[in-house]
Amino acid sequence: QVQLVVSGGGLVQPRGSLRLSCAASGIVFSANAMDWYCQGPGKQRERVAGMTSGGYTDYANSVKDRFTISRDNAKNTVYLQMNNLKPEDAAVYYCAVAGCWGQGTQVTVSS
């Protein structure tokens, strides 16, 4: 049974930073691609960033050069470092693997 536990959301001022974490269990973490998604108010869930098992990364255009996805296979954890946050980044953020989803964490960007 796959479990994904997400943490690290919160309130941050514009141009601030947050780091989200997603700890996985029940899978061979190192063999799986990991993804981050977000869903803003009234919006569809969209993919923010992804990282393959081999370390290849890709990002939504809206977050390129501001967000960085990384993983620590020894800790079965994927991270999303979010810098220079904008009000439009406010959303619930989820991690996903193999069709399974974490519980989501709220990111609020406001002064």
Secondary structure, DSSP 8 states (H G I E B T S, - for coil): --EEEEE--EEE-TT--EEEEEEEESS-GGGS-EEEEEE-TTS--EEEEEE-TT--EEE-TTTTTTEEEEEETTTTEEEEEE-S--GGG-EEEEEEETTEE---EEEEE--
